[in-house]
Amino acid sequence: MPGTETTARNPWKTAALAGMASYLDAAALVTSGIAIGGHYAGPLHLGADAIGALLGLQTLAFAVGALCGGRLGDRFGRRKVFTLSLVLYTAGVLLLLAATDPALLYAGVVATGLAIGADLPVSLALVNEEAPPGRKATMVVFSGMLWLAGIVAVLVLSSFMGVQGMAGGRILFAHLLVVAVAVLLLRLTLSESAEWAAARRAADEQPAARSSALERGRVRDLFRAPARYALLATGLYYAVWNLGANTLGQFGTFLWTALAGGGVAQFSQLTLVGLPVGFVAGLLFMRVVDTPSRHVWFAAGSGLIVLAWALPALFGPSKVTLVAVMLLSGLGNSFAGESVYKVWSQELFPTLLRATAQGVTMAFTRTVAGLAALGTPAFALGHTRLLFGVLFSLALAAAVIGLIWVPRLPRTEESEPTAPHAVADGTPRPTAV
């Protein structure tokens, strides 16, 4: 395309700057929960309904942003979308930082939700497309490490800040503002994805003669074979797995205090202790994710997640079983869950549908999680064992999808195989006879 810069650059620089979408996503969600639900609640007279509405609206805005941003990124380029989305993110954080009434909070959560939703699928596509052959999955998993870093940064800042009330919330949002502005300025040095530019140019110049329907990136072809099977598999896997992860992340404190009789400070300390385990495990997974052994690691991670949710389902929620859920699922999620979903989403879709597909599956997952969250507290109190039985069943279903269905899906030609005749999970595929 005219004016599109596609010169070579440092792929790790691209992975870091584009992958910061994951940092800003995690940091925004955690900061909003702490600041709006804690620091701002008293001074702005926010009741439980208002806090729930604000945080729920942010999740729904993410879903809308992912749908729109993913499609726009496939149509008009990765660089334009992740630059504009970060400008919107900065504006949204400014509104939250300077909020003096609930109206500004509503505007801020909508802006940040839309921005992180639009940024994430496009940035992940760019990371994959600019990574060298044999390192693509590694760099996509690296973005998950940045997601974890965003959570740690906010929790550490919140734990040692010692400032309460509106001032405490403003400091937390100021952290997001500083990081967003710095990333925005550095992202301006990145060029457009060379792979996307070549695919877009080929589709525009020869839309019928040399390009297949999928390579032309038409949205309707995402819902036709073979893309629709990849869309169903990745969407269902991510949504089903995420219901357990989201329950623990969003309602972990509630489950710990209401069902196990623990304290809030104790839960926060346990969370901080468990995060380094996930970080080290993630670094280890980066070393093997581009090899055929990925499937073995994914199976082990899936097994740990299933075991984690089986414990409270069988023995009931207690401090021991809930700590086991935190540690076992945290370790298992390093080798399965969102990190592997992101890798599959790059490998199973062609360039001009890659961000669109991720936008659809991310939007679906966040919508399901948001709807489920509406009834989770009441369900946990009224049907405690059933809740954990459901979460165990969902973890088992996710493992089945990832171990049996996904390996049978065809990879795209753009995807660099990890081994001859490899499928999306790294398992060798027999040659046709």
C-alpha positions, 0 to 999 in steps of 0.5 A, a space after each residue: 500500500 502506498 506509504 506503508 513502511 515495511 522495513 525490517 526492525 527488531 522483533 523483540 522491540 515490536 513484541 514488547 511495545 505491541 505486547 504492552 497492550 496486555 499490560 495496559 489491559 490487565 492494569 486497567 481492569 485491576 486498577 479500576 476494581 481497586 480505585 472505583 470499588 475502594 478509593 472512589 466509592 466513599 467520596 463519590 457515594 458509589 453504592 454496590 449497584 453503581 460499582 457493579 455497573 461501572 465495572 460491568 460496563 467496562 467489560 462490555 465496552 471491551 467486547 465492543 472494542 474487540 469486535 470493532 478493533 479487530 476488524 478495522 485492524 485487518 482492513 486498515 492496518 495494525 499500526 493505525 488501530 493500535 495507535 488510535 486505540 492508545 490515544 483513546 485509552 489515554 483520554 479514558 484514563 485522564 477522565 478516570 484520574 480527574 473524575 469528580 462525579 460518577 458521570 466522568 467515571 462512566 465515560 472513563 470506563 467506556 473509553 478505556 474498555 473500548 480502547 483495550 478491546 480494540 488494541 489487544 487483537 490487533 497488537 497480538 497479530 502484529 507481534 505474531 506477524 513480525 516475529 521470526 520463523 520458529 519464534 512466533 509462539 514464543 513472542 505471543 506468549 511473551 505478551 502474556 508475561 506482560 499481562 502478568 506484569 501489569 497485575 503485579 505492578 498495580 498490586 505492588 503500587 496499591 500495597 505500598 502506596 499508603 494513600 487512601 481516598 480520592 488521592 489514592 485512586 488518582 495515583 493508581 490511574 496516574 500510573 496508567 497514564 504515564 505508562 500509556 503515554 510512554 508506550 504511545 510515543 514509542 509505538 510511533 517508531 514502529 512500522 506497519 506489519 510487513 505480512 499484513 501489508 503484503 496480504 492487503 496489497 495482494 488482495 486489493 490488486 488481484 482479489 479474484 485471480 490469485 487470492 482465495 476467499 479467506 486470503 481476501 479477508 471477507 468477514 462472511 468467510 470467517 463463518 465458512 469452513 474451515 475458518 468457522 471451525 477454528 472460530 468455534 474451537 478457539 471461542 469455546 475454549 477461551 470462553 469456557 476456560 475463562 469462566 473459572 479464571 474470571 471467577 477467581 480473578 473477579 470474585 476470589 476475595 469474595 470467595 475467600 472471605 465469605 466461604 472460607 472465613 479468611 481476611 482480605 489482606 491475607 488473600 492479597 498476600 497469597 495472591 502476590 506470593 502465587 504470581 512469581 510462580 506463574 511468571 517463572 513458569 511462563 518463562 519456562 513455557 516460552 522456551 518450549 512453545 515453538 517446539 513439538 513438545 508444546 502439546 505435552 506441556 499444554 496437557 500438563 497445564 490442563 490437568 493442573 487446572 482440572 485438578 485445581 477446581 476438582 478439590 473444592 468441588 469434592 471437599 468444599 471451599 476452605 482455605 486449603 482448597 482455595 489456596 490449592 486452586 490459586 496455586 495449581 490453576 496459576 501454574 497450569 494457566 502458564 501452559 494452557 488457558 489464555 496464553 495458548 489461546 492467543 497462540 492458536 488464534 495466530 496460527 489458525 487464521 489467515 492474515 486478513 482475518 486474524 485480528 477479526 477472529 480474535 476480536 470475535 472470540 474475545 468479545 464472546 468470552 468477555 460477554 459470557 464472563 460479564 453475564 455470568 458475573 452478575 449472578 456469581 455472588 448469589 450463586 456461590 452463597 446459595 449453591 456453593 458446591 454446585 458452583 465449584 462443580 460447574 467450574 470443574 466441569 468447565 475446566 474439564 470441557 476446556 481440556 477436551 476442546 484443547 486436547 482433542 478438537 484443536 489439534 485436528 484443525 488445519 493451520 494457515 499457510 502463513 503460520 510457520 510450523 513448529 515441526 514438519 506437518 505440525 498442527 496448531 498445538 505442535 503435535 506432528 500430523 501424519 502425511 496424507 496417503 
